[in-house]
Amino acid sequence: MNRGASGAGAGQPGQLWLVRHARPVRPDGSPVCGCCYGRLDWPADPLANQRLAQHLADWLPRAATVRSSSRQRTRALAQALLALRPDLQCAGSDARLDELDFGGWEGQRWDAIGEPAVSAWVRDFADHAPGGGETVRQLLARVGAAWRAWQAAAEYNTVWLGHAGTLQAVQWLTQRAPLSTGANCPVTSSPSSTSSQVCPEPQAQSWPRSSVSFGGWQVFPRTYPR
């Protein structure tokens, strides 16, 4: 279910609304163009943030729990949204919802990072840390832990204000997990782990390629279809 599919109060109990933040800008307000910004704590464009908050306020179900990542571009969205919808329940921020950490690549233009560096990541997509930051396996582990905690929690509808990487991780977990385990499958912490792999190995060619655009969202059911 994508943006515009259901109105305020229409969400079914147990849904997760995963929202991508509004268009980011540099700290001086200039646009982010062709730049890897990952976990850099850059803000969202103030006008775009307010428009997104108003749009969400018109669509989100009543009394939903709102949780943001630890980055200011999602925390500012939470603040604006809660001001418009006092019925929503603030659950604070959760760093497990943060974007992938690109380490030394962050703040650089993608063309400056270069094809050889990106290709090295693609070849070992699960366990190569781009820029010396975080691996995709680590991203899946923390987002998966947040997903399982949400499924176990006594929350009705929940809203996560996150990032492209957050969305792609949940998309991968729900789409690639075996039907017998849904999105609850564990991801081993390292390739040398002796525990059995329940989920398929994350690879570049199977990673979700079309994420939600800035200010968009996707809705996931609490218990993914088996």
Solvent accessible surface area in square Angstrom, and as a share of the most:
residue,aa,sasa,rsa
1,M,106,0.47
2,N,99,0.51
3,R,123,0.45
4,G,40,0.39
5,A,62,0.48
6,S,20,0.13
7,G,26,0.25
8,A,56,0.43
9,G,48,0.46
10,A,52,0.40
11,G,12,0.12
12,Q,117,0.52
13,P,79,0.50
14,G,6,0.06
15,Q,17,0.08
16,L,0,0.00
17,W,2,0.01
18,L,0,0.00
19,V,0,0.00
20,R,36,0.13
21,H,2,0.01
22,A,3,0.02
23,R,104,0.38
24,P,3,0.02
25,V,8,0.05
26,R,70,0.26
27,P,101,0.64
28,D,118,0.61
29,G,48,0.46
30,S,39,0.25
31,P,79,0.50
32,V,29,0.17
33,C,79,0.47
34,G,43,0.42
35,C,8,0.05
36,C,3,0.02
37,Y,33,0.13
38,G,5,0.05
39,R,65,0.24
40,L,51,0.25
41,D,56,0.29
42,W,28,0.10
43,P,33,0.21
44,A,8,0.06
45,D,25,0.13
46,P,101,0.64
47,L,128,0.64
48,A,14,0.11
49,N,13,0.07
50,Q,87,0.39
51,R,153,0.56
52,L,11,0.05
53,A,0,0.00
54,Q,83,0.37
55,H,65,0.29
56,L,0,0.00
57,A,10,0.08
58,D,80,0.41
59,W,64,0.22
60,L,0,0.00
61,P,3,0.02
62,R,165,0.60
63,A,57,0.44
64,A,0,0.00
65,T,19,0.11
66,V,1,0.01
67,R,47,0.17
68,S,3,0.02
69,S,0,0.00
70,S,27,0.18
71,R,51,0.19
72,Q,65,0.29
73,R,0,0.00
74,T,0,0.00
75,R,105,0.38
76,A,43,0.33
77,L,0,0.00
78,A,13,0.10
79,Q,135,0.60
80,A,16,0.12
81,L,0,0.00
82,L,39,0.19
83,A,85,0.66
84,L,66,0.33
85,R,24,0.09
86,P,117,0.74
87,D,29,0.15
88,L,9,0.05
89,Q,95,0.42
90,C,90,0.54
91,A,38,0.29
92,G,36,0.35
93,S,61,0.40
94,D,21,0.11
95,A,62,0.48
96,R,88,0.32
97,L,0,0.00
98,D,3,0.01
99,E,21,0.09
100,L,8,0.04
101,D,40,0.21
102,F,22,0.09
103,G,28,0.27
104,G,49,0.47
105,W,21,0.07
106,E,30,0.13
107,G,35,0.33
108,Q,72,0.32
109,R,117,0.43
110,W,96,0.34
111,D,107,0.55
112,A,72,0.56
113,I,20,0.10
114,G,20,0.19
115,E,122,0.55
116,P,101,0.63
117,A,35,0.27
118,V,44,0.25
119,S,25,0.16
120,A,28,0.22
121,W,29,0.10
122,V,73,0.42
123,R,182,0.66
124,D,69,0.36
125,F,20,0.08
126,A,5,0.04
127,D,40,0.21
128,H,61,0.27
129,A,30,0.23
130,P,0,0.00
131,G,27,0.26
132,G,67,0.64
133,G,25,0.24
134,E,18,0.08
135,T,18,0.11
136,V,2,0.01
137,R,4,0.02
138,Q,95,0.42
139,L,3,0.02
140,L,1,0.00
141,A,41,0.32
142,R,38,0.14
143,V,0,0.00
144,G,1,0.01
145,A,34,0.27
146,A,4,0.03
147,W,0,0.00
148,R,87,0.32
149,A,45,0.35
150,W,6,0.02
151,Q,36,0.16
152,A,91,0.71
153,A,37,0.29
154,A,117,0.91
155,E,36,0.16
156,Y,150,0.57
157,N,9,0.05
158,T,0,0.00
159,V,0,0.00
160,W,3,0.01
161,L,0,0.00
162,G,0,0.00
163,H,1,0.00
164,A,17,0.13
165,G,5,0.05
166,T,0,0.00
167,L,0,0.00
168,Q,33,0.15
169,A,0,0.00
170,V,1,0.00
171,Q,11,0.05
172,W,2,0.01
173,L,1,0.00
174,T,6,0.04
175,Q,109,0.49
176,R,105,0.38
177,A,9,0.07
178,P,49,0.31
179,L,132,0.66
180,S,94,0.61
181,T,41,0.24
182,G,3,0.03
183,A,1,0.01
184,N,52,0.27
185,C,1,0.01
186,P,68,0.43
187,V,22,0.13
188,T,14,0.08
189,S,96,0.62
190,S,39,0.25
191,P,99,0.62
192,S,94,0.61
193,S,41,0.27
194,T,145,0.84
195,S,68,0.44
196,S,89,0.57
197,Q,84,0.37
198,V,51,0.29
199,C,5,0.03
200,P,63,0.40
201,E,68,0.30
202,P,3,0.02
203,Q,83,0.37
204,A,14,0.11
205,Q,131,0.58
206,S,22,0.14
207,W,28,0.10
208,P,18,0.11
209,R,187,0.68
210,S,97,0.62
211,S,36,0.23
212,V,24,0.14
213,S,78,0.50
214,F,81,0.34
215,G,7,0.07
216,G,4,0.04
217,W,5,0.02
218,Q,33,0.15
219,V,10,0.06
220,F,6,0.02
221,P,53,0.34
222,R,50,0.18
223,T,88,0.51
224,Y,57,0.22
225,P,87,0.54
226,R,146,0.53
